[in-house]
Amino acid sequence: MGWQKALNALIGRSAELARLAAVLDSAAAGLAGVALVGGDAGIGKTRLVAELAERAEAAGFAVLVGQCAELGDALPYLPLADALRGAPAELRAEIEARPVLGRLLPGGVDLGAETASALTQQRLFGSMLGFLATRPVLLILEDLHWADRSTRDLLVFLSRMLQTERVCLVGTYRTDDLHRRHPLRRVLAELKRLPSVTAVELSPLGPDEMADHLSGLGGTDPRVIGEVVDRAEGNPFYAEELLEALTDGSSMSDGLADLLLSRVEPLSDAAQRVLRGAAVAGRRVDHALLQEASGLDDLAFEDAMREIVSQGLLRPDGEYGYAFRHALLQEVVYTDLLPGERTRMHSEFARLLTAREGAAAELAYHYLAGHDLAEAMSASVEAGRRAERLGAPAEAHRHFEQALGLWDRVPDAERRAGTDRVRLAMRTAAAAADMGDNHRAIAQLRELPPTAETRERLAYYLYDSDDVPAAVAAAEEAVAAAAPGTAVLARALATLARTLLPTARDAEIGPLAERALEIAGDTGARDAQKSAMVTLASCAEYDGDPGRAGELFGAAAAQESGDLAVDLRAIFQHARLTFEHGSMAEAAVIAERGVRLAEDSGLSWSTFGTDLRFLQLLIHYTTGDWARARKEGSGFGVRVGTNHEAILSSFALFVEVAMGLPEVDERLTWVRPFWSDSLVAYMSRALAAEHALWNGDPALALEHVTAVLDALDPADMGNIRIGAVGLWALAELGRTDGADELLARARGPVRPGTGVEGHAWLARAEAEWHRVHGRADVGAWRATVEAFGYGFVYETARSRWRLAEALLVSGDHAAALEEWRQAVRAAASLGARPLGDALADLGRRARFPAAESEVPSGTGPGDASADAFGGAAGSVAGAAAGSGSGAAEGRETGNGTRGRTPAGSRPGALTGREREVLALVAEGLANREIGERLFIAQKTVSVHVSNILGKLGVSSRTQAAAVARREGLL
């Protein structure tokens, strides 16, 4: 950072520096942050971040600085490569441990096998995130207005995914360069909405601040300082150049460009020639390359360079190069070149870089500017290939499109490109899809001749764009056009089988996939083979043959296809199916393998990378290893800004809600704005419902459940769990309306092949339905305990809690005590505080021996948790008045009511629970006494009393008792 530090102190930027320092301090404390510093050219952005970098170094941060360049749009990840190249020694090992980052450095020539550029980009992004997490880092990316698309995508990714890392990311950009359609404008608008991003706009310095700045630079004449202040309009760089001109005895030009050129004109011819060559090279240039381009011998070149550097136009940069003191200076010198001069110099740099085997993207830039179209096309194709391998699909697409645009103007284009035009166009379409523009990929493929290969790819992208009818039609064309027994036919058949999955033509899928599998095996088309296996496995699972599905998913997972995305997908599906059918240990091994593969490949944040991490969390959550589950959940950030991030954040709620952790409310607050997305709503609102129930708010819980069910497909397996939670809420509210509908939603998705967890949740829904109707059904709750006994520790304990309540109602105190004790031990081992609170409350009310000592410290009931238990327990224990103390004669009949309801009763028949409460109200008992008698919380009694008054149409407890006696309700 030494080259960025000005000689004078920072003037007039204390407020802006304080805002940046606050972001840095938060990062030091473990809350990552991003700062975007904008302002006009020369306003002092670099000087400001240099001051921040000095503070960061003093605080123990590693400081990395990357510079974008005007031709950086063609060079992917140029500022990232620049930053990594200057990394301190202590970070070198971390870079070397991540080969995908090492490829960006000089000498990183091993680009590996050609793979999908989108997948490589995910690997690079994941590797960069992991790299930044290794120690406190300040990463500065300068001049983002020149950044390439892939760098902008990386900026967005890091801004969204950095959460608890000790990382401060700072980007600078010119506001005066951002025209209406500039690509950075959309990125800035998106980032500035994120909670982790601080926007800092540098305005012009005031007159007094500008005078102080000029005095710090050595200005002593008040008249000169005043004149400069008047002309500079608050721009420090302009002021510095004006002061320099006046100090040298030059006149002040009308504009900054003229002023800068006036600094160049006094140079010798040799120095001007060198400076113009440097401007053509870009913001930075290598010493030897610049000398060759200038045509000067050693002594003449050294004299010229000494003259240029002494005038402050170029400065030494690194060990072997030079850089312009300011980007504006390079732009002005380059713009002043004559057209022919510019063309000749670009051609010379292209020739020299070719001899040095320079970057293909830079060669393409210089050849095109030098009007050598044939070499520009060849270099563009190679630049596209290299961009693919670096994980820069947008730049790959740009280079391939440029080559296609030159194709018809280049003789012997196919030989120069090393491929034919159709294959290059297909590669261009693939790059478009990889950068997330499926519509462009589809449009480009539709312009190509309808071969089997083009139609198969078209079908693939159409299917991913949810245009299933068009995808099926294109896949059928591909199959018809493919030669028999070829790998192309295998891929076409596999794609056709995949596109038919959501259609009514399910009878055709199996035979097509089987045929694809056979031909793929014969031709060695491993991608088609794996795709067909996964399709066949999905069909077998849907048809209720989990054994066959597991066999196929396992075979697909065990086979390497050469495509990491396909491999991770197969491993995930195998682990998921194994988990859903209760083989916890095996599922854990498979998921661990997938997570390790994703981590080793830098794909932890890819689609299937995050799916595997979530599945691993679920496995640990299910088997009771909540320490690992919580650690894994903490990796999914709280501060979210997109639907995808909200989904990831929701993963952590499973264990956080069950443990009653304080971060639940904060996480739900961040996720709430994204509840319009059905998947976000399903993931987070279902758990928000449980959170509300534990906190004594069943009405809110039912609101969450209703919203989820409204957005959920009735055939979705998620209906089972959501239906069970909704029935729990209804029971707490003392309502029966809607119970049958909720049970029907839970039963609806069950089909042959449904996993053990699905059947367990259905058993829970059935048992909750009995609670809603006032029946403490021991058999239903025992069946639920047994159903979750495949290894779901927490749900088994929750079910034992309800079973203990039901046993108390039935009068089997000893059996209830045993179930209660088992549930207490499980809650203690898990750290399930809400369940522990509920069990402690039940133990006290049931007068279980040593109830207080059985419940672990820290899970005893406080006011809120007692309410939570009361709301949760009351609906079953309502018939437990005394457990054999004469309550049996008031036991419910099969329809949930006690005895015959007189013809004169009021509308809205009371439930069995409400009748129990009403009987005790008529005896004159207070809510606390009723709760103690019925083993339910006082708050639950209050809910029942309110329901009773409403149904009887009265306003007081005395009136309710009178109506009950008059109409025979007691």
N, C-alpha and C positions, 0 to 999 in steps of 0.2 A: 504493500500500500504506500510505500515511501514516495513513489512518483506522483501520487495523487494529493499529497499534502502541500498546500500552498504555504508561502513564506509568512503570510500574515495570519492573524487570529481570525476565527470565524466571527463575522459581524452580522448582526441583524437577523439571526436565525435561531435565537434561543428557544422560542416557542416550538418551532418545528423540530429542533434537536431534542427537546424534552419529550415530544410525542414519540419520536423514534427510540429514545432511551427507555421509555416506558415499555415499548414492545420488547426491547432487548432484556429488560429486567424481568418481564413476565416469562420470557423464554428461559432465563437462568433459573427461575423458580419452577420450571416444568410445565409451562403453558405456552406452547409454540405460537408464534405470531408472524404475520406478514405485513409489510409496509410497502405501499406504492407511492413513490415520490415523483410527482409530475411538475413540469414547468417548461417555460420557453428555452430554446437553445441559449446557453451561456448564462443562465440564471443562477447557477451554483449548485446543481444537484450532486455532481461528483464531489465537490468540496464538502457538502453536508454529510454524505455517506462516508467520506474519508474520516471525518471526525467521529462518526459512529463506530467505524472500524477500529479506530484507535482505542476507544472505550472498551470495545468488545475484547480486543487483545489483552487489555489490562485486566479484564474480568475472567480471563482464562478461556475465551472462545477461540476456536480455530476460525480464521477468516479466509473465505474463498471468494474471489472476484472474477466474474466472467463478463466479457465485452461482446455485445452484438456488433455486427458490421453491416454496411449497406448491401453487400452481396450475400449477407447471411441468410436471406430467403432461400438461397440455393444450397446452402451448406447446413445440413441438419445438426442441431444441438451445438452450434458453434460456441455460444457463451458457456455452455456446460463443459465442453471440452477445454475451453480456456480456463475455467475455474479449477477443474481437476488437474490440469497441467501445473498450476501454481499451488497445489495443495501442500501444506507443510509435511515434513518427513513423517510425523507421527500418524498421518492418515494414509500414507502410501500403502501400508499393508492391508488396510480396509479396502482400498481400491483394487489391489491385486487379488483380493479374495472374491471380487465380483467381476468376472471376466467381461460381462456385457458392458461395464463401465470402462474397463481397460481398453476396449476397442476404440474408444474415442480419443485415446492418447496417441502421441507420436510413437510409431513402432507397433501399435496395436493392429497388425495387419491380418491376424487370423479372424476372419469374419464368420467362420463356421459354415455349416450347410445352409443352403437357402431354405428359409422357412417363412411362414406368413409374417409380414412386417407388423401386423397388429399384435401378434403374439410376442414378437421380439420387443415391441414397444412396451407392452405390459411388463415384460421381464426387466427392461431398462428402468421403467418407472418404479417398480417394486424394489429393484436393487438400489436406486438412488434414495428411496425412502429409508431402506435399511442402513445405508451408508450414513445418512444424516443423523440417524438415531444413536450412533456409536459414541458421540461425545458432543459437548456444546459447540454449535457451529453458527456462524453468521455467513450466509450465502448472499452475495450481492450480484445481481444481474443488471448490467448497465445497458441503456439505450434499447429498451424493449420495443420501441417503435420499428426497429429493424429486425426483430426476432422472426425466425422461421415458424411455421405452423406447429411443428413438433415441439419446439421450445415453449411456445404458448400453451400447448396442451400439457406439457410437464409442469408449467407454472400453475395452471389450474388444478392439476392433480395434487401437487404438493400443498397448495393453499387449502385444499379441502381435506386432505388426509393427515396432515401434521396436526397432532392434538396435544399429547403430553411429552413430546420430544423437546429437548432443550435446543430448539432451532429458531433462529430469527432469519426470515427470508425477506430481502429488500430488492425491489425492482425500481429502476428509474426509466422515465420516458419523456419525450418531448411533446408537450401539448400542442405546440404550433405545427407539428407535423401530422396530427391526427385529423385528416380530412373526414368527411361524412361517412365514407365507405371503408375507412381504414380498418383492417381486420383486428387491430388491437382494441378498438372502441368497444366491441361486443364483449371481449374478454374482461376489460376493465369494469364494464357495467355489471357483469356477472360476479366478479371478485369483490367489488365494493359492497355487495349485499351480504357477504359472509361475515359472521361475527368475529372471525379471527383476523380480519383485514383492516388495517388503518390506512386511510388515504391522506397524504400530505401534499398540498399544492403550494409551490413556492411562488409567491408574488414578487413584483419588483421591489428592490430596496428603496426605502425612503431617502430623501435628500441628506439628512443627517447621517444615516447609516452609510450611505454611499461615500460621503466625505470622510468618514472614519475609515472605510475600506481603502480609499485612495491614499489616505495618510499612512496607513499601515504598509502600503506598497512603496512608500518613499516620496510621495507627493508632498511638497512643502510650500508651493506657491498658491496662496488662497485664490488668486484670480484664475489660474489654470484649473484648480480643483473645481471651482464654481462652474467654469465653462464645460468641463467634462461631465459634471453632474447634470447640467442642463441638457447635454446632448445624449447621454447614455440611457436615459429613461429607465433608470433603476436596474439595468442589466450589468452585472459585475464584469463579465468577460468583455463586453463592448467597452466598458469603462477602462479596463486594463489596457486594451488595444489603443484607445484614444490617448490615454496617459503616455503610453510608450511612444506614440507618434509625436506628441507634443514635446516629449523629453528629447527625442531625436532631432527635433527641429523640422519635422514634417508637418504638412497641413492636415486638418481633419476632414476626411471625405464625408460625402453625404450619407452613405450607408455602411453597414458592417462589412458587406462583401467587398466594396471598393476599398474600405480601410484595410482589410486583410490583404488584398492584392497589392496595396501600396507598400506592404511589408515585404512582398516577394520581389517587386520590381528592382530594388537596389542590388539584389544578388547578382553574382557573376553569371555568365552564360552557363558554365558548367554546373553551378549550384542550382540554377533554375531547371536545367535538364534533369538533374537528379530528383529535384522536388516534384516535377511533373511525373516522373516515373513512379515515385512513391505514391502519388495520388491515384495513378492507374492501378497500382497493386492493391490499394485499399487503406484502411486505417493503420495497419501495421505491415511491415515488410522485412524480409530477411536481408541481412547485410550483403551476402554474396550474390543473391538474386538481384538486388537493386544495382549492384556494381556491374553485373553482366548486362543488365538492361540499359544502363547508362552508356556503356561502351568506353568508359574511362579506365585508364590504368590505375594501379594501386595508389600512387602518390596523388594524382589528380582527383581521384575519388575521395581520398581522405581529406584533402584540402576543401573540396566541395562540402563534404559532410560537416567538417569543423565549422565552416561558415554558416551552414543551415542551423546547426545545433546552437551556435552562439547567438543566433537571432531568435531563438526560442520557437522555431517553427516545427522542428522535429526534436524528439528526445530519445535517448537510448531506452530500449525496451527489452528486458531480459538480457541474455548473454550474447545473442547474435543478431539483434535486430533493432528497428527503430519504429516509433509511433508518432503520429501527428499530435501536437500538444492539445488540440481540440478537434473534434469531428468536423466542426464548421470550416476549419481551415482546409482540411482535405477536400470537402465538398466544393469550396470556392476555387481551389486550384484545378480540380478535375473539370469543373464546369467551364473554366476559362480556356481549356484546350480546344484547338481547332478540330473539326470533324476528321480530317485526314490524319492529323497528328494522333488523335485518340485511337483511330482504327489501327494505325501502324504500331502503336505502343502496345495495344492489346494483343496484336498478333505476335509481337516479340515476347511478351510474357507467356503466351500460350506455348510458343516454341520452347522457351526455357523450362517451363513447368513440365512439358511433355518429356523432355530429356531427364528431368529429375523425378519422373513418375509421380507427379503431384496429384492432388485430390481431383477426382473426375469431375466433381461439381464445379470446382474452380476452373478447370480446363474448359468445360462447356461454356462457362460464363465468358471467358476471354476469347475463345474461338468464335462464339456468336457475335460478340462485340467487334471482333476483327473480321467479320463477314466471311469466315471460312465455314460454310454450311455443312460440308461433308464431315469435317472433323468435329464440328459442334454436335451433329447428330450422333456420331459414334460415342463421343464423350457423354452425351445426355443419356444414352442407353446404359452405359457403364455407371454413371452417377445414380440412375434409378435403381440399378441392381445393388449398389452399395448402400443406398438409403434404405432399401428393403431390409438388408442384413443388419443395419444399425437400429432398426425399429422406428423408421421415420416414414410411414406410409404416405403422408401428404407430400413430402418432398419427392418420394419415388413416383407418385402420380404426376407431379409437376414435370419431372424430367422425362418420363415416358411420353407424356402428352406433347412435350416440346419436340421429342424425336419424331413422333407421328406427324406433327405439323411440318417437319422438314423433309419427311420421307419422299414425297413426290418431286422434290427439288434436288435430290441427291442421286447421282448415277450409282448403280450397283448398291442400293441401300441395304438389301437383305444381307449381302456379304459383310458390309461394314457393321451392321447391327448384330450379326451373329444369330439372327432369328428372322422368321417371316413376319409380315405385317399383322396377320391375324393373331399369332401368338403374342406379339407385343401388345396388341390392343386388349387381349385377354388379361395380360399382366397389368395393364393400365386399369382395367375394370376391377381386378382383384385389389389393387392398391386403393382405389376409390372405396370399395367395400371395407377394407381394413381401416380406413380413416373415418368410417362411420357414415359414408354417403352411399347407401345401397341404391338410391334412386339414380345416381349418376352411373353406377356400375351397371344397372339394368339397362339404362338408355344406351350405354356404349356397347353392351353385348347385343342389343336388338339391331344395331347397325351392321353387325357382322354376318357373314354367310351362315345359314342354319345348319352347321355341322353338329355331330353328336356332342363334341366337347363344348362348343359354345352354348348349346341348348341345355346341357347338364348344368353348367355354371349359372345360366340364366334361371333355371328352375330352383337352384340352391338359394340364390339371392332373393328371388320372388317369395319363396317360402319364409325366409327370414324377415321379409317385409310384410308378412301376414296376408299376402295375396295368394291364397291356397289354390283357387281354380286355375289361375294363370300358371302357377308353379306346376300343377299336375299336367297341364297341357304341354308345357315346355319339356317336362321330364319324359312324357310319352313320345314327343318328337325325338328326344335324344336317344331313347331306346330303339325307336324305329330306324334311326340313322346310323346306329353303331354297328360296326362289323362284328360278326359272330365270334364268340370266344376270345374277346379282347378285354384289356383292362378298362378301356373306355366304356364298354358295355357293362362291365361290373359296376362301375361308378354310376352309370345312368340308372341301372336297376336299383341300386342301393338308394339313390336319391328319389326315385319314383316311389319306392316303398315308404320312405320317410315322409314324402309329401302327402301320401294317402292316409297317414295316421289320424288326422282330425276329420276325415270324411266318412261317409257311410259305406265305403267300399272296403271294409275291413277284411273281407274274405280273400281279397287279392294280395294283402300285404305279406302274409306268411310265404306264399309261393314265390313272390317276387324277391323277397329277402333271401330265401333259401337258394334261389338261382344265382343271385348276386354273390352269395357266400361261396358257392361252388366255383364260379368263374374267377372270383378274386383269388381263391386258393390256387387255382391253376396258373394264373397270370402273375401272381405276386403283388397284386394291388392291395396292400395292407390297409390303406385308408378305407377302401370300399369294404373290405372284409370286416373291419371293426365296426363301421357304420351299420352294416347289415346285422351283425351280432347284437348291437345295442337295440336296433329296431325289433328284432325277433324277441329279445328279452323283454322289451316293453309290452309286446303283444302277449307273451306268455304270462306276464304279471297281471295284465288286465283281464285275461281269460281265467284267472284263478289257478295258475300253475306256478307257485313260487319256487318249487324245486327246479323246474326247467329254467325259469327266469334267473335264478341264482347261478345256475350252471353257465348260462350264456354270459351274464354280466361278469362272472369270474373269469371266464375264458377271455373275454374282451379286455378285462383289466390286466390280465397276465401278459398280454401281447403288446409289444411296442410297435406302434404304427409309424413312428417317425414324425408324428405330429403331437406335440405336447398337449395341445388343447383337447384333442380326441382322447389321449391317454388319461388325462385328468377327469374328463367326463365319464369315461368307463369306470375308473376307480371310484368316483363319487357314487355312481348308480349302484355299483356292487356293494359299497359300504352302506348306502341308504337302505337297500332292500334287506341286507343282513340285519341292520339295526331294527327295522320295522317288524321283522319277524322274530325278534327277541334274542338273537345270538350276540349278546353284548361284547363278550371278549373278542370274538372274531371280527365284529364290526370295528372295535377299537383298533385292532391291528391293521385292518385295511385302510381305515381313515388316517391313521398315523402315517402309513406309507404314502398316501396321497398328499398329506400336508407337508411331509418331508420333501417329496418330489417338487411340490409347488415352491417351497422355500429355497431349495437348492437351485431351482431354475429362475428365481426372482419373480415367481408368479403368484405370490401369496395374495395379491390384491386383484388377480384376474377373476373372472366370473366363477369358474369352478374352484379356484384357490380359496375364495371366500366361502363358497358353499361347503367345501371340505372342512374349513376351520369351524364353521357353524355346526356342522354335523359332529365334529369332534367335541365341541362344547356340549351339544345335546347328549352325547354318549356319556361324558363325565357327569353331566347334570343328572342323567338317569341312573347311573350306577352309584351315585352318592359321592363322587370325588369332586366336591364343590370348591375346594381350594384351587384346583386346576381349572374348573369351569369358570370361576370368578376371574382368574388371571386371563383366561382366553377372552372372556367377555370384556375385560377392560381394554383390550386391543381394538374394540369397535368404538369409535369416538362418540362423545356426547354432543358436541357442537356440529350440527348437520345443516346442509344447505341444499340438498337434492333428494329426490325420492330414493335413489340408490343408497345414499348415505343413511337415510332414515331407516331403510330396511336393515342395513348392517347394524345400526345402533340398537334396533329392536331385539337383535339376537341376545344382547346382554341382559335384557329384562327378565328372562327366564329365571336365572339364579338370583338377580337383584330383588325381584318381587318376592320370591320364596324366602329370602333371607331378611326381608324387611329393611333393606339398606336405604339410607337417606338420599342416595343419588337417583333413586327411581323417579322422584318428582321432577328433578332437573332434566333427566333424560326424556321424560314424557313431554315436558314443556317444549323442548327442542323439536321433538318428533311431531307434535300436534299439528303444525301447519301443513303436514303432508298426508293427513288422513284421507284426503280425497283420492289418493292412490289405493286401490283395493288391497294390494299386497302389504303395503305399509299398515293399513288399517287392520288387516287380519293379524299381522305379527304383533303390533303394539297395543291395539285396543283390546284384544283378547286378554293380554296380560294386565292392561290397565283395569279391566273388569275385575280380575282377581285381586289387584291392589286395592280397589275400592271396597270389595267385600271384606278383605282383612281389616280395612279401616272403618267398617260399619256403615257403608253407604251403598246398600243394595240397589237403590234407585239409579244411581250413577252407573253401577255395574250393568244393570239391565239396558241402560241407554247405550253403553258400549257394545253389548252383545247384539242388540237390535241393528245397530249401524253396520256391524260386521256382516251379519246374516243378509242384510239388504244388498250388500255388494258381492256376496259370495255365491258362486255357482252351486245350486243344490246338490250337484253330483260330487262336489269337492269333499275330500276326506276331512278337511278342517271343520266341516259342519258338526262332526261328532263331538269334538272337544268343546266347541263354542256352544253347542246345544246343552252340554252338561253344565257349563258355567252359567248359562242363562237360567237353567232350572234351579241351580244353587241360589241365584239372586231372587227368583220368584219365591222360593221357600222362605227366605229372610223377610220378604215383603208381606208374607201371609196371603199371597194371591194364587189363585188357581187358573185364572184366565191366561191363555196362551201356552199353558204347560203341555197340552197334547200336541200343539203345533211344534214346540221346541223338541219334543221327543221324536216326532216324525222327521224333523230335519236331521236329528242325530242318526236315526235309523236309515235314512235315505241312501247315503253313499255306500253302505256296507254291501259287499259283494264277495263272491268266492275269491279267495286269495288275499282278503283284507288281513293286514298284519296283526300281531298280538296287541300292539298298543292301541290300534283302532278298536278292537274288541273290548279291551279294558276300559277305554273311555265310554264305549256304549254301555257297558255294565254300570259305570258310574252315572251315566245319564238316567238309566232305568231306576237306580237307587234314589237319585235326586228327585225323580218324578214321584216316587212314593212319599218322599219328604214333603213335597209340595202339597200332597193330599193328606198330610197329617199322619202318615203311617210310618212307624219306626220298624222297617222291614229288615230283620236280622239276616234273613237269607239273601236279600239283595246286596247288603253291604258285605256279607261274607264272600259272596261271589265276586264282588269288586276287589276285595283284598286278594283273593286268589288270582284274579285276572291280571293284576299288576305285579304279581309275585314272580314274573319272569326276570325281574331284576330292577324294576323301577322303585328305588328305595323311598323317595319322597312321596310318591302317590300311594304306595302301600301304607306308609305312615298316616297320610291324610285319611285314607279309607279306614284304617284301624280306629282313628279318632271317631269317625261316624259309627263304626261298628260298636265301639264301646258305648256310645250314647244309646244305640238301639238295644243293646243287651241290658242296659240299665232300665229301659222302658219295659223290657220283657221280664224284669225281675232277676236276671242272672248276674248278680253283683260280682261274683268271683270271676266269671268269664270276662266281664267288662273290665275288671281290674287288670287282668292279664293282657288284654288288648291295649289298654291304656298305657301300661308299663312299656310294652314293646314300641308303641308310638312315641313315647317320651324319649326312650333311648335313641331312636332314629333321629328325632328332631334335634336332640342334643349333639349327636355326632355330625349332623349336617350344618348346624348353625341356623336352623329354620326358625327364626324368632317368632313370626306370627303364629305358626303352628304350635310352637312351644308355649306361647301365651295362652292360646286356646286350650291346650291340654292342661295347663296349670289351673285355669279357671274351672274346667270340668272336674279335675281332681278335688278341688276345694268343695265344689257344690255337691259332688257325690260322696264327700267325706272319705275318700280313699285313704288308707293308712299311709302316713309319711308322705302325703302328696307334695308338700312344699319341698321336702328334701329330695324327692325323685326328679323334680323339674330343675334343670341345670341353672346355675347362676347366670343372670343376663337374659333369661327367657321368661322370667316371672312377669305376671300381668301388671301393667300400669293402667292408667285411666283409659287411654286410647285403645290399647290392646285388649283390655277386658271388653270394651264395646265391640271390638272386632270379633272376639270370640262369641259374645252374646248374640250378635247378628247371625253368626255362622251356625251356632248350635241350637238356637231356639226352636227352629222349625221341626227338628226331630224329637227333641226332649220335651216337647209340649205335653205329651201324654204321660210323662214320667212322675206324676205327682205321688211321691211316696214310694213308688216301686213296690206295690203290694200292700199299701196302707189304705185299702178300700177303694182305690181308683179303678180297679179292674171292672167294677160294675158299670163304669162310664166309658168302657173301651169302645172304639169306633167300630161301626159295621163296615162291610166291604166297600161301600161307596164313599167312605171317608166322612160320614156324619154319625152322630151318636143318637141312636133311636129314631123315632118317627118325628118328623117336623110337622107341627100343627098347621092346619090350613090357614090360620090367621097370621102366620109369621110375616115379618116385613120382607120386601124384596132384597135379594142379595144374601143367599143362605150363608151362614157362618161355616167356616172350616172347623175341623175337629180341634185344632189348636186354639182357635178363637173361642170355642165353647168352653174349653178348659179354663182359659183366662177369664171369661165372663162369669163362670161359676165362682171363682175366687174374688172377682170384683164384687159380686153380689154378697159375699161374706164380709165385705168391708175391708179387705186387705189392701195395703198400699203396694205400689209397683215393686218396691224392694222385697217385700214379703212374698209377693207372687213369684218373683224371680227365684227366690231361695226355695220356694216350694216346688217349682217346676224345673229347677236346674237350668234356668236361662238367665241372661243378663237383664238388668233393669231397663236398658235402652230397648231391648227386644220386646219387653212387656209393653213399653210405651207405644211401640209400633202397632202391636196387636190391639191395644185399647183404642187407638185412633181409628183403626179399621173397623172395630166393633161399633163405635159411635156412628161412623159414617153409614154402615150397612143398616143399622137400626133407625137411623134418621133422628137421633137424639143428640143433646149437647152436653150431657153430664153423666157421670158414672152412676149417680142415683137413678136418673131416668132410665139408663140402660138396664140396671138391675130390676126396675119395676116392669119394663117391657118384657124382659126375659121371664119373670115369674108369671106375668099375665098371659104370655103366649106359649108357655110350656117349653121354653128353650133351655131350661136347667135340668 
